[in-house]
Amino acid sequence: MSLRTTLTNAGSWTQIGTGPATVQVISPEANGVEVMVACEASAPATNNDGMVLSITYPVQLFSPSQPIWAQVIQSGLSATLAVQPQVFG
């Protein structure tokens, strides 16, 4: 079962799940909303770490068994993400 999270605070990292998992931007307002995601033991130290998900590239698989962090890049916008746990083996 996937977990859904809505992010609203630009520049603030939020833990959205734990890998291995697939993260997808699913919000209807996704046009132009970019979300930065990272898979690290703790919240990234800067706002420049991670991979950017957008309408062009809305999905990313994270295979490490570490927390997954996300933040909206643009101030004043929000995004809804789905985190689908993955089972390998």
C-alpha positions as CSV (number, residue, x, y, z in Angstrom):
1,M,0.0,0.0,0.0
2,S,1.4,3.4,-0.9
3,L,1.6,6.3,1.5
4,R,0.5,9.8,0.4
5,T,2.1,12.9,1.7
6,T,1.3,16.5,0.8
7,L,4.3,18.9,1.1
8,T,3.8,22.7,1.4
9,N,6.9,24.2,3.1
10,A,9.5,25.1,0.5
11,G,13.0,24.7,2.0
12,S,11.9,22.3,4.7
13,W,12.9,18.6,4.5
14,T,10.1,16.1,5.5
15,Q,10.6,12.4,5.9
16,I,8.1,10.7,3.6
17,G,9.0,7.1,4.0
18,T,11.8,4.5,4.1
19,G,13.5,2.8,1.2
20,P,13.4,0.6,-0.7
21,A,10.5,2.5,-2.2
22,T,9.3,4.3,-5.4
23,V,8.4,8.0,-5.0
24,Q,6.1,9.6,-7.4
25,V,4.6,13.2,-7.7
26,I,0.9,12.6,-8.1
27,S,-0.7,16.0,-7.2
28,P,-3.0,17.4,-9.9
29,E,-1.3,20.7,-9.4
30,A,2.0,19.1,-10.4
31,N,2.3,21.3,-13.5
32,G,5.5,23.2,-12.8
33,V,5.9,22.0,-9.2
34,E,9.3,20.6,-8.5
35,V,10.1,18.4,-5.5
36,M,13.6,17.6,-4.3
37,V,14.0,14.1,-2.8
38,A,16.9,12.4,-1.1
39,C,17.5,9.0,0.5
40,E,19.8,9.6,3.5
41,A,20.1,8.6,7.2
42,S,19.1,12.1,8.3
43,A,17.6,15.2,6.7
44,P,20.1,16.7,4.2
45,A,22.2,19.5,5.6
46,T,21.4,21.9,2.7
47,N,18.6,22.6,0.3
48,N,20.9,21.6,-2.6
49,D,21.1,17.9,-1.9
50,G,18.9,15.3,-3.7
51,M,17.2,14.7,-7.0
52,V,14.5,16.9,-8.5
53,L,11.2,15.3,-9.5
54,S,9.0,17.3,-11.8
55,I,6.2,16.8,-14.4
56,T,8.9,15.6,-16.8
57,Y,10.5,13.2,-14.4
58,P,7.9,12.4,-11.7
59,V,9.1,9.0,-10.4
60,Q,12.3,7.8,-8.7
61,L,13.1,4.4,-7.2
62,F,15.2,4.4,-4.0
63,S,16.8,1.0,-3.2
64,P,18.7,1.8,0.1
65,S,17.0,0.9,3.3
66,Q,17.2,4.5,4.6
67,P,14.7,7.3,5.2
68,I,13.5,9.2,2.2
69,W,13.3,13.0,2.5
70,A,11.5,15.5,0.3
71,Q,10.8,19.2,0.0
72,V,8.9,21.5,-2.4
73,I,11.4,23.8,-4.2
74,Q,9.1,26.7,-5.1
75,S,7.7,28.8,-2.3
76,G,3.9,29.0,-2.1
77,L,3.3,25.7,-4.0
78,S,2.4,22.3,-2.7
79,A,2.8,18.8,-4.0
80,T,1.3,15.4,-3.2
81,L,3.7,12.4,-3.3
82,A,3.0,8.7,-3.3
83,V,5.6,6.4,-1.7
84,Q,5.2,2.8,-2.7
85,P,7.4,0.3,-0.7
86,Q,9.3,-2.2,-2.8
87,V,10.3,-5.7,-2.1
88,F,13.4,-7.1,-3.7
89,G,14.5,-10.6,-3.7
